[in-house]
Amino acid sequence: MTRGKIVSITSSPQASPPHWRECLPEKDAELTGDIIEAYRKRRESLKHREKSIARDLAIIQDFLSYVGKPLWHCFEEDFESWCSHLGIERNLAPSSQRHYQTTIRALFQYVVENPRFSTAIQQLYGIRVVQICTSENCIPHVQDRELNTEREALTHDELQKLFDAIHNAAIEAKRFASKEQYPLLRDKAMFFMTYVTGFRLSEVIDMNIDSFSPNPRIPEMGNYGFCRAWRKGSRGSGKKFQNVPLTHPGIPEMMDWYINKVRIVFLMKADPNERALWLSERGDRIGRSALAERLKKCLAYAGLEGRGFTPHCIRHTSVTHEGMQMSLEANRIKHGHAFAATTQGYFHVADEFVDKELASVTRSNIEKIKKVEETKP
């Protein structure tokens, strides 16, 4: 087989014999197959989704077909040539290239750290397998936003302006007996909860009226101490259940008002047993596109249109504002991030805020030194 023949990423690995076997000696192909099969089982044991595993196995076949070598004979030059092929010849988006690179990096990490395979390779070939994917030859994760022009967090003033605009628009709608009155009242509660929970768009949509439970440590929050959510898993794993602590004291009043005064209007067109918290004008669970359109309309009322704000920006806003009053670890847990580095990536603090904080710390240290000096004999 000639170098550069690519396995289709869209086809199932079981659909046809893997192309990489055609260019490897039988012994090499057998050991490579054992490694891939063991890696597949490892992913399954970690509860990764079947679709995610199949996709990554196809990427591994793609890489092996391109280099035409077993893993232990691959060098950084081979990996970099494949990466160049992905970007230049196949014109994949940077985010897709990054995923391909991460998949191969994870495979090599598995082989390097697996005593069974690393020992077998050294005994059979006299070669110690090393990681060929490094920070120098992989696209850094920070470039996730290279094509993203959205602003990622609203300031406190912008957020208040948004909620004030929704409130005022609802008053005007009531005054003129407009059908927009109750959708706007729902939006006010819905975007408030999006902000105070820091939920992803899918997590907001999936909220139910029975998603809440009391927090025994904070009885003042009533029935709204926690909110149950199925949160996004990491590295292809399935969703994970989490009881998310609610920290904003305005939640009980807002939610009691919404459920008893606003949602009940939408229930007139809904199934009596409907559990969805956020209902559309048709009486069913609000959808992703509808929620995004509602935010777009509310941003226009606030004069914030054209600024690149999206529903996900409200999550960034939550992380940023909470980061000013709680530890990084508490912020990470509340927002369902697997790693603190991810939480830090959502944290957007204005230079003015940093300057004020540094000035405050400096003044405090100066005052402490003065007090020490004054107490000296």
C-alpha positions in Angstrom: 0.0 0.0 0.0 1.3 3.5 -0.8 2.0 6.0 1.8 -0.9 8.5 2.3 -3.8 6.1 1.7 -6.4 7.2 4.3 -9.0 5.1 6.2 -12.4 6.7 6.1 -13.1 8.3 9.4 -16.8 8.0 8.8 -16.8 4.3 8.3 -16.9 1.8 11.1 -13.7 -0.1 11.9 -15.5 -3.4 11.5 -16.9 -2.5 8.1 -13.7 -3.5 6.2 -10.2 -4.8 7.0 -8.0 -2.1 8.5 -5.8 -0.7 5.7 -2.8 -0.4 8.1 -2.5 -4.3 8.3 -1.7 -4.4 4.6 1.6 -2.6 5.0 2.9 -4.3 8.2 4.6 -7.7 8.6 2.4 -10.3 10.2 4.1 -10.1 13.6 3.9 -6.3 13.7 0.3 -6.3 12.6 -0.7 -8.8 15.3 1.0 -6.8 18.1 -0.5 -3.6 16.8 -3.9 -5.1 16.7 -3.5 -6.4 20.3 -2.6 -2.8 21.4 -5.6 -1.3 19.6 -8.0 -3.9 21.0 -6.6 -3.4 24.6 -6.9 0.3 24.2 -10.5 -0.1 23.1 -11.3 -2.2 26.1 -9.6 0.4 28.4 -11.9 3.1 26.9 -15.0 1.0 27.5 -14.0 0.3 31.1 -13.8 4.1 31.6 -17.5 4.3 30.4 -16.6 6.3 27.2 -19.4 6.4 24.7 -19.4 3.8 21.9 -19.6 6.6 19.3 -16.6 8.4 20.8 -14.5 5.1 20.9 -15.4 4.2 17.3 -14.4 7.7 16.1 -11.0 7.6 17.8 -10.2 4.1 16.6 -10.9 5.3 13.1 -8.5 8.2 13.6 -5.8 5.7 14.9 -6.3 3.6 11.7 -6.0 6.8 9.7 -2.6 7.6 11.3 -1.2 4.1 11.0 -2.3 3.9 7.3 -0.6 7.2 6.6 2.8 6.4 8.3 2.8 2.7 7.2 4.7 1.7 10.3 3.9 0.1 13.7 3.7 2.5 16.6 7.2 1.6 18.0 8.9 2.7 14.8 7.1 6.1 14.6 9.0 9.3 15.3 8.0 12.9 15.8 8.7 13.5 12.1 6.1 10.9 11.1 3.5 12.5 13.4 4.3 16.0 12.1 4.1 14.9 8.5 0.6 13.4 9.2 -0.4 16.6 11.0 0.7 18.6 8.0 -1.3 16.3 5.7 -4.4 16.9 7.9 -4.1 20.7 7.7 -2.8 21.3 4.2 -4.0 18.5 2.0 -7.2 17.6 3.8 -7.9 21.2 5.0 -9.4 20.1 8.4 -10.5 22.8 10.8 -8.0 23.5 13.6 -10.4 22.1 16.2 -10.6 18.8 14.2 -6.8 18.7 13.8 -6.5 19.2 17.5 -8.8 16.3 18.2 -6.9 14.0 15.8 -3.6 15.0 17.5 -5.1 14.4 21.0 -6.3 11.0 20.0 -2.8 9.8 18.9 -1.2 11.4 21.9 -3.5 9.5 24.2 -2.8 6.2 22.4 1.0 6.7 22.7 0.6 7.6 26.4 -1.3 4.4 26.9 1.4 2.3 25.3 4.2 4.1 27.1 2.5 3.5 30.5 1.4 0.0 29.9 4.0 -2.5 31.2 2.6 -5.4 29.1 3.1 -3.7 25.8 6.1 -1.5 26.5 8.0 -4.6 27.8 6.9 -6.8 24.9 8.1 -4.2 22.4 11.5 -3.8 24.1 12.0 -7.6 24.3 11.0 -8.2 20.6 12.5 -5.2 19.0 14.9 -3.7 21.4 13.0 -0.4 21.3 11.6 1.7 24.1 8.4 3.4 23.0 8.3 7.1 23.7 5.7 9.8 23.3 6.0 11.5 19.9 3.2 14.0 20.4 4.4 17.0 22.4 3.3 20.5 23.3 5.7 21.7 20.5 4.1 19.7 17.7 0.4 19.8 18.7 -2.0 22.6 18.4 -2.5 24.2 21.8 -6.0 24.1 23.3 -6.0 27.9 23.8 -6.7 28.1 20.0 -10.2 26.8 20.6 -11.4 30.3 20.0 -9.3 31.1 16.9 -12.5 31.4 14.8 -14.7 32.6 17.6 -15.5 36.3 17.7 -17.9 36.2 20.6 -17.4 38.2 23.8 -17.2 35.6 26.5 -18.4 37.4 29.6 -20.7 40.3 30.5 -19.7 42.8 33.1 -21.8 43.4 36.1 -23.2 46.5 34.5 -24.0 44.8 31.2 -25.7 41.9 33.1 -27.8 44.4 35.1 -28.7 46.3 31.9 -29.9 43.0 30.3 -32.2 42.1 33.2 -33.5 45.7 33.5 -34.3 45.7 29.8 -36.2 42.4 30.0 -38.2 43.7 33.0 -39.1 47.0 31.3 -40.0 45.3 28.1 -42.4 43.0 30.0 -44.0 46.0 31.6 -44.5 47.6 28.2 -45.9 44.3 26.8 -48.5 44.2 29.6 -49.4 47.8 29.0 -50.2 47.1 25.4 -51.7 43.6 26.0 -48.9 42.1 23.9 -48.4 38.3 23.7 -44.7 39.0 24.6 -45.5 39.6 28.3 -45.3 36.1 29.6 -42.4 35.0 27.3 -40.4 38.0 28.6 -41.3 37.1 32.2 -40.1 33.5 31.6 -36.9 34.9 29.9 -36.2 37.0 33.0 -36.3 33.9 35.3 -34.6 31.6 32.8 -31.6 33.8 32.1 -31.3 34.6 35.8 -31.1 30.9 36.6 -28.7 30.4 33.7 -26.4 33.0 35.3 -26.7 31.9 39.0 -26.2 28.2 38.2 -23.6 28.7 35.4 -25.3 25.9 33.5 -24.5 24.9 29.9 -27.3 25.5 27.4 -28.3 21.8 27.4 -28.3 21.7 31.3 -30.7 24.8 31.4 -33.1 23.2 28.9 -33.1 19.9 30.8 -34.1 21.5 34.1 -37.4 20.2 35.6 -39.6 21.6 38.3 -38.5 18.8 40.6 -34.7 19.4 40.0 -34.4 21.3 43.2 -33.7 20.1 46.8 -33.0 21.8 50.1 -29.5 22.3 51.5 -29.5 21.4 55.2 -26.6 23.8 55.9 -28.4 26.8 54.4 -32.1 26.5 55.4 -32.7 30.1 54.3 -32.6 28.8 50.7 -35.8 26.8 51.3 -36.3 24.2 48.6 -33.6 25.7 46.4 -30.4 24.7 48.1 -29.3 22.4 45.2 -30.2 21.8 41.6 -29.8 18.3 40.1 -28.1 18.2 36.7 -26.6 15.7 34.3 -23.4 17.4 33.4 -21.0 17.0 30.4 -18.4 14.2 30.9 -14.8 14.6 30.0 -12.8 12.9 27.2 -15.7 11.2 25.6 -17.3 9.8 28.8 -21.0 10.0 29.3 -22.9 12.5 31.3 -22.3 12.7 35.0 -24.9 13.4 37.7 -24.2 16.3 40.1 -26.0 18.1 42.8 -25.1 21.7 42.0 -25.1 24.1 45.1 -27.1 27.2 44.6 -25.5 30.3 46.1 -27.5 33.4 45.1 -30.0 34.5 47.9 -32.5 35.7 45.3 -33.2 32.3 43.8 -36.1 31.2 46.2 -38.1 34.3 45.6 -37.5 34.3 41.8 -38.3 30.6 41.3 -41.5 30.7 43.5 -42.7 33.7 41.5 -41.9 32.0 38.2 -43.5 28.6 39.0 -46.6 30.0 40.6 -47.2 33.1 38.4 -45.6 32.6 35.1 -45.1 28.9 34.3 -48.7 28.2 35.1 -49.7 30.3 32.1 -47.6 28.2 29.7 -49.1 25.0 31.3 -52.5 25.9 29.8 -51.2 24.5 26.5 -49.1 21.7 28.0 -49.6 18.2 29.2 -50.8 18.4 32.9 -47.9 16.0 33.8 -45.2 18.1 32.0 -42.1 18.3 34.2 -40.0 20.8 32.1 -39.2 23.9 34.0 -38.8 26.2 31.0 -41.8 25.9 28.6 -42.2 27.3 25.1 -45.3 29.1 24.0 -46.6 25.8 22.7 -46.4 24.3 26.2 -43.5 21.9 25.5 -39.9 22.1 26.7 -38.1 25.0 25.2 -35.5 24.1 22.6 -31.9 25.2 22.0 -32.5 27.5 19.0 -35.6 29.0 20.7 -33.6 29.9 23.8 -30.8 31.4 21.8 -33.3 33.5 19.8 -34.9 34.7 23.0 -31.5 35.8 24.3 -30.8 37.6 21.0 -34.1 39.5 21.3 -33.5 40.4 25.0 -29.9 41.6 24.1 -31.5 43.9 21.5 -33.8 45.4 24.1 -30.8 46.1 26.2 -28.8 47.7 23.4 -26.2 44.9 23.5 -26.9 43.3 20.1 -24.0 42.9 17.7 -21.6 42.3 20.6 -21.2 38.6 20.0 -23.0 37.5 23.2 -24.5 34.0 23.2 -26.1 31.8 25.8 -22.7 30.3 26.6 -21.4 33.7 27.4 -23.7 33.7 30.4 -21.9 30.6 31.7 -18.6 32.5 31.2 -20.1 35.4 33.1 -21.1 33.1 36.0 -17.6 31.6 36.3 -16.0 35.1 36.1 -18.2 36.7 38.7 -18.1 33.7 41.1 -14.3 33.7 40.7 -14.2 37.1 42.4 -15.8 35.7 45.6 -14.9 32.0 45.9 -11.9 29.8 45.5 -10.9 28.3 42.2 -11.7 24.8 43.4 -15.2 25.7 44.6 -15.8 27.5 41.3 -14.6 24.4 39.4 -16.9 22.1 41.3 -19.9 24.3 41.0 -19.5 24.7 37.2 -18.8 21.0 36.6 -15.3 21.3 35.1 -13.0 18.3 35.3 -9.9 20.4 35.5 -9.1 23.8 37.2 -7.4 24.9 34.0 -10.7 24.8 32.2 -12.3 27.0 34.9 -9.4 29.4 34.5 -10.1 29.6 30.8 -13.6 30.8 31.5 -12.4 33.5 33.9 -12.3 36.9 32.3 -11.3 39.8 34.6 -10.9 43.3 33.3 -7.5 45.0 33.8 -9.2 47.7 35.8 -10.4 45.1 38.4 -6.9 43.6 38.6 -5.3 47.0 39.0 -7.7 47.9 41.9 -7.1 44.6 43.6 -3.4 44.9 43.4 -3.6 48.5 44.6 -5.7 47.3 47.6 -3.3 44.6 48.5 -0.4 47.0 48.3 -2.1 49.6 50.5 -2.9 46.8 53.0 0.7 45.7 53.2 1.9 49.3 53.6 -0.6 49.8 56.5 0.7 46.6 58.2 4.3 47.8 57.9 3.3 51.2 59.4 1.7 49.6 62.3 4.8 47.4 63.0 7.0 50.5 62.8 4.7 52.4 65.2 5.0 49.7 67.8 8.8 49.6 67.8 10.4 51.4 70.8 
